[in-house]
Each structure stands twice: as structure tokens, then as C-alpha cells.
Amino acid sequence: MIARLDNLRQHRVVFEHLTGLTIAAFDALVRDVAPVVEAGHRQKLNRPDRQRAVGGGDHFDLSTADQLLLTVIWLRQYPTNEVLGFLFGVSDSTASRVRTRCVPALAQAGRDTMRMPDPGAARRKRLPAVLSDTPELAVIVDSFEQRTQRPKRSQRAYYSGKKKAHTLKSQVTVDEASGRIVHVSESVPGRWADIKLLKRSRMLGRLPDRVGALGDLGYTGIRDLHPSGACPRRKPRGQERPPEDRKYNRAFSRRRIGVEHAIGRPRRFRSLAHVNRHRRPGHALRVRAVAGLVNRMLDHRAKAA
């Protein structure tokens, strides 16, 4: 039972390495999410088709706070159920049931932290003249692929030529000003093109007025989908790249690089970096849960600054 919350509170550095959150940020997470987890459990107990009386069956032997801690550690470190159960003093089946209960609540909490930038409150950026055709206020859109176990069916659909493996692709949108994640798409097979995923996600339709979207070369054609969309300029086929295009792409990269680290923050959680061992339909829930944890940590640091 070395990973129970009361024990880990005494080891601040270990807690942060295990969860990616400070103790204060985790306490705020428990205050917000624990009531949702408990309400969902009560609803399940009181369902009309339940045959066993309330109170029957096995118990978790974990408080709601410890259940959330177990799930956050799983998202951050991605251990097996056997390891999780050993750390928390429960069986591997209990660890699995705890995750099944808590991940949807964390995913919904993650959705609640995602807010598109406010054009009225955001600070305008002074852009170089070469970027005069790009929006002053923008979100950065990018995608990442996570390797997954080879599916029994539709193997070709999930095979990514870029990664030379079967993958799942997720699209993440980040507020350029704050670095917060403002949108996460549904997960799709890794074979999908970035621009196709952007269309399917309908993220551009949620952008406020006077807020644009910036993408890399994978989003060539974004301006056709949104008047304030922009991406680097492609090299003309069979020709040298014009000097003005080099200047434009260099300035464009400087603008994007500031949030590349923000886009990479979710990948520090090993549940999104290691080979996916779990059901593909639940992948988007895990990405949103991690995005919510990342946003909470950013908000906590902003308040502490």
C-alpha cells in the first residue's frame, strides 16, 4: 500500500514524478472530479435492471481520492494492472475496475478545461511583415500518433507509412497565447492524413471570430477550409524554393515553436507514449483525460506565479 494518498503526501517530489501534478493541483482535481465519480457509481447501483441488492458484491477498499490517484498514476506511468494493484494493496481486477470508473470522469473534466481563446481578452502579437497574411490571434493545431497492437481486422487501415507501424492518430489544438489545450479530436487510424482529420474534427467551426489556426505542412489546404488558416509554403515541384518563401517559413516556424512544447506535454504521459495495450474505442477518452491534467497543471502554475 505504498502508493496510498496519505503516504505519498509525505513525499512531494515522488508524488510529482508519479503523477505529473503537484499535491495542491491533485487536491483541486479531487474536489472537482470526486463528486462526479461518486454520482456515477450511485447511478450504476440504482439502475432499474440491477438484480443484486445495494451493498452486495465486492468493494474497492479504496477511497475516491485514492481511486483517482490510481488512475492518474496509470495515465502518467502506464503500468500493468498487476503492478497497480501491488502499489495500492488491491487485486489487479480491482485496479482495472477503478480505471474503468474514473477515466470517463477525468475525460469529462478535461473537456471542461478546454476553452477557445477569447479575442477580446487576448493580447495582440506584433508579427513580422512577412507574416502579414496570418492571423494575429491563433491556435496551433497538430497531431501525434501512438503505436497500437496490430488489429485482427482492418490492419491496413491502421498501418502508418510515416511510423512504419500500426498507430492511432489524435489531433491536439493549443491556444498560442496561453499554451493550454483547447480541443482534442476523436482518435482515428494512423493512416489518415492530418488535413482529413482536421475536416472530420470540425474544430475550425468552433473557432471564435478573428481567431485563426496555424498548422504544419500536413495541413496544406487549411486556408481553403478557414479564411484565417495558415501553414508553411511548399517547395514548388522541380524548382528551387524562392527566397521569400524561405523567409516566410522561417518566421512561421519561430511562431509555432513556442507552443511545440505545449503540444508535446501530453506525450510525457506514458499512456500516450508507449504502445497502446487497451481498447481502441477508449483512446480518445484517455487523451482528453491527460489533456485535462495538463491544463490543470498549467493553471496551477499560472496562479502560483
N, C-alpha and C positions, 0 to 999 in steps of 0.2 A: 504494500500500500504506500509506496514511497512517493507516488505522484498525486496524492490527495491534496486538495487546495490548501487546507490548514498547514500541511507540512511544507509545501512549496512557497507559501508566503514568507517563510523564514530565509529563503534563498532567492533573492531578487534577480541576480544575474542568470541563474539556472532557469528561473521562470521565463525570463525574456527570451532565452535561447530556445526553450522548448516550444513556446507559443508564438513568438514574434510580437507579443504585446507586453506592455508594462502591466504591473499589477493594478494600477489605477484604471487603465483602459479596459482591462478584463472585468473589473468590478462594475464599470459602467455598462459593459456588454451584458453582464448577468442581470443588472437591473432592468434592462430593456427587453431582453430575449427570454429570460426565465419565465415570466408570466405567459408568454406565447407557447412555450414548450409545455407548461403545466396545463394550459387551457386545451391544447391539442390532445393531451393524454386523457383529460376528463371527458372530452368529446368522444374519444375512442372507447372509453369504458362505458359510456352511456348510450352507445349506438343501439338502435332498436333490435338488430338481429343478434345481439350478444346472448349466448346461451349460458355462460358461467356467471355466477353472481359476482358483483363488485367486491374485490378483496381476495378473490381466488386467484390461483396461479402464482408464478414466481415473481419475486420483487427484484428491483435493480440493485438494492443495497448501496445506492449512490444518491447523494443529494442532487438537486437540479443543477447547482453550481458545479459540482464535480462531473456531472454528465456533460455540461458544456465544455469544461476543461478537457475532458477526454476527447471530445470531438475536435476542439481547436488543436490539440496536440496531434491528433491524427491528420488533420489538414496540413499542419506545418511539417511534421516528420514522416508521415505516411508509413507507420509500422504495420505489421500484421495484427490481426485480432488477438492472436496468442500473446504477442508482446504487450499490447494494450491491456489485456486482461491481467497479465502479471504485474504491470506497473500499478494498476488500480485495485488489485486484490479481488478481481471478479473473473468469471469464466469468459472464454472467447466469444461464446454466443451472446452473453450479456453485453460485451463491448460492441458487438455487431448491432444489437437491438438499440443500444444507446445512440449510435451513429445514425441509424435509420430514423430515430425520433428527432434528433437535433439538427441534422443538416438542412432539412426544409425550413426550419425556423431561422437558422443563420442565413440561408439564401434569401428569405423574405426580408430579414433585417438588412442584408446587403443591398437589396433593391431600394429600401427606404433611404439609404445613404446616398443614392445616385441622383443628383440633381444637375440638370443642364445649366451652363453658365448664364448669369443674369446680365444682359447687355447694358442695363442701366447702372449696375454696381461695379462692373469690371473696369479695370484700368486700361486705357488705350495704350498700345505699344507704338513706339516710333520705329517704323520699318524703313529699311534701306530703299532707295528709289527703285532699285532693280526688282523689288518685291511689291511694287505699287499695285499690281493686279491681284494680290492676295488679300484676304480679309484681315482687318486689324485684330478682331476678336475671333478666335477659332478653337476648335477641339482637334486633337490629334487622334487619328484612327489607325490602328494597326492590328495584326492578327498573329497568333502563335499556334504552333502545332505540338501536340503531345502524343508520343508514341503509345499505341494501344496493342493489346494482344490480337493476333491475327483472327479475324472473324471467320466463322464457319461458312457463312454465306456472304455474297457481295464483296469478296476480297478485293477485287479490282477497284471498286468504288472507294475503298478506304486507303488504297495504296498511293502514297505521295511520292511523286518523282523527285521532288526537292529534297525530302528527307530519306528517300530510299527505304521507306518503312511504312507500315500501316499506322495511320495517325488520325487524330481528331483535331479539328481546327476551331478556334474560338476567336472572335473579334472583340477587342477592347477599345473603348473610346475614353480619352483622358482630357480633362479641362487644361488647356495650355497655361492658364494663369495660376491655378492652384495645385495642379498635379493630381487632383482627385479623379477617380474612375467614375464616369457619369453614365456609362452604358456597357452592357455585356450582351453579346448576341447568343442565340441558341448555338449549340455545338453541331458541327456538320462534318461529313467525311473530309479527310485531309486533301483529297483530290480536287476539291472545289477551288476555284480561283477567288482571290480576295475581292475583286470587284463584284462577283456574283454573290458572295456572302454579304457584301455591303447592301446590295439591292434587296436581298431577302430579309435582312435585319430591319429595314425601314427606319434606320437610325436617322437618316438625313431629314425625314419628315418630322422628326421631333425637335430639330434644332430651332431655337428662337430666332426671330428676325435679327439681322445684322451679325449673326454668328456663323462663321464658315467652318469648313472641315478640311484638314490637311492630311494627305496620305503619301505613301512612298510610290515607287514605280508600279507596284502591284495594283494601284488604284488609278492607273491611267484611264481616262474617260470619266473621272469623277465630276468634272465641270459640266458634262452633259447631263448628269443626274441632279446637280445642285449648282445654282449660279455662283455661289461663294465657295465652291470646292476648288482645290488646287493640289497639284502634285509636281514632282520634278519633270523636266523636259527630257524626252527620249532622244537618243542619238539617231540622226537620220540614217536610214539603211544605206550602206555603201558609200557614205560620205563622212568627212571629218565633223566632229562636233563644233558648232560655231562658238567663238569666244564669248559672245553674250550669254549663250546657254550655260557655259561653264561658270560664269559669274553668278547667274541665276541659281543654278543648282547648289553652288557653294553657300550662297546666302540662305537658300531654302533649308539646307542641311543644318546650318547653325541655328535656325529657328526650331527645327524639330528635335535637335539633340538634347535640348533642355528637359524634355519630358520622356526621352527614351528610357531613362532610369525608372520613371513612374510606370511606364508600360511594362518594364521588367520586374517590378516589385512582386506581382502575383507569382512569378516563376520561382521566387525564393521559397515558396511553399512546395514541399516535395510531392504533395498530392497532385500538383500540376506539372512537375518537372520530371518525375520518374515515369516509368511505363505504367499506364493505366491498367489496374487489375480488376476494376469493377465494371458494372453495367454501363454501357454507353449512353442509354437514355438519361441517366442521372448526372452526366458530366457537367451540363450547364449549371445545375444546382450547386455543384462543388465550386465552379468558377465564380459564381455570384457570391457564395459564402465567403470565399477568400477575398474577393473584391471588397466586400463589406468590412472585413477585418483590416484590410489595408487602409481603407478610408477612415476607419475609426482611429487607427494609429496616427494618421496624418492630422486628424482633427485634434487629437490629444497633444501632439507636439506643437501645433499652432497655438493652443490655449496656454501651454506651458512657456512658450517663447515670450 
